[in-house]
């Protein structure tokens, strides 16, 4: 299952999103203006890389968060099924 990193920069994050798409372990990237969401199987060091990429483009991070996959997410991915409630 994917870890989701969400970063909000102080400007247009297009450059960071484009760089993130080419990084190993990144499954997909979503961008909404100043915010990017990076879905990654391997997230070790990824946050630092994204912050550095933004900094090299003259951007600073206003907010950052990391969401690890839940047990339910992992179960659904492994079984391809749905939970019943």
C-alpha positions as CSV (number, residue, x, y, z in Angstrom):
1,X,0.0,0.0,0.0
2,X,1.1,3.6,-0.6
3,X,2.3,6.2,1.8
4,X,0.8,9.6,0.9
5,X,3.0,12.6,1.4
6,X,1.2,16.0,1.1
7,X,3.1,19.2,0.8
8,X,1.9,22.8,0.4
9,X,4.5,25.2,-1.0
10,X,4.4,29.0,-1.1
11,X,3.9,29.0,-4.9
12,X,3.1,26.9,-7.9
13,X,4.4,23.4,-7.2
14,X,4.5,22.2,-10.9
15,X,8.3,21.8,-10.9
16,X,8.2,19.7,-7.7
17,X,5.4,17.5,-9.0
18,X,7.1,16.8,-12.3
19,X,10.4,15.9,-10.5
20,X,8.4,13.7,-8.0
21,X,6.9,11.7,-10.9
22,X,10.4,10.6,-12.0
23,X,11.6,9.4,-8.6
24,X,11.9,5.7,-7.8
25,X,9.1,4.3,-5.6
26,X,6.6,7.0,-6.6
27,X,3.4,5.5,-7.9
28,X,1.6,8.7,-8.8
29,X,1.5,12.5,-8.1
30,X,-1.5,14.8,-7.8
31,X,-1.1,18.6,-8.0
32,X,-3.5,21.4,-7.1
33,X,-1.7,24.7,-7.5
34,X,0.5,25.0,-4.4
35,X,-0.3,21.5,-3.1
36,X,1.1,18.2,-4.2
37,X,0.2,14.7,-3.1
38,X,2.8,12.0,-3.7
39,X,1.7,8.3,-3.5
40,X,4.8,6.2,-2.9
41,X,5.7,2.6,-2.1
42,X,9.1,3.6,-0.9
43,X,9.0,6.9,1.1
44,X,12.5,6.8,2.8
45,X,14.1,10.1,2.2
46,X,11.4,11.2,-0.2
47,X,10.1,14.1,2.0
48,X,13.6,15.6,2.1
49,X,14.1,15.2,-1.6
50,X,10.8,17.0,-2.3
51,X,11.6,19.9,0.1
52,X,15.0,20.2,-1.5
53,X,13.6,20.3,-5.0
54,X,11.2,23.0,-4.0
55,X,14.0,25.0,-2.4
56,X,16.1,24.8,-5.5
57,X,13.1,26.2,-7.4
58,X,12.7,29.1,-4.9
59,X,9.8,27.6,-3.0
60,X,9.5,26.9,0.7
61,X,7.2,24.5,2.3
62,X,4.2,25.9,4.3
63,X,2.8,22.6,5.4
64,X,3.8,18.9,5.1
65,X,2.1,15.7,6.3
66,X,2.6,11.9,5.8
67,X,-0.2,9.4,5.9
68,X,0.9,5.8,6.3
69,X,-1.3,3.0,5.0
70,X,-3.9,1.7,7.4
71,X,-4.3,-2.1,8.1
72,X,-7.6,-1.9,6.2
73,X,-5.9,-0.3,3.2
74,X,-3.2,-3.0,3.2
75,X,-5.9,-5.8,3.6
76,X,-7.9,-4.5,0.7
77,X,-4.9,-4.1,-1.5
78,X,-3.7,-7.7,-0.7
79,X,-7.1,-9.3,-1.1
80,X,-8.5,-7.1,-3.8
81,X,-11.7,-7.2,-1.8
82,X,-14.0,-5.1,0.2
83,X,-14.7,-5.1,3.9
84,X,-18.2,-6.1,5.0
85,X,-19.8,-4.2,7.8
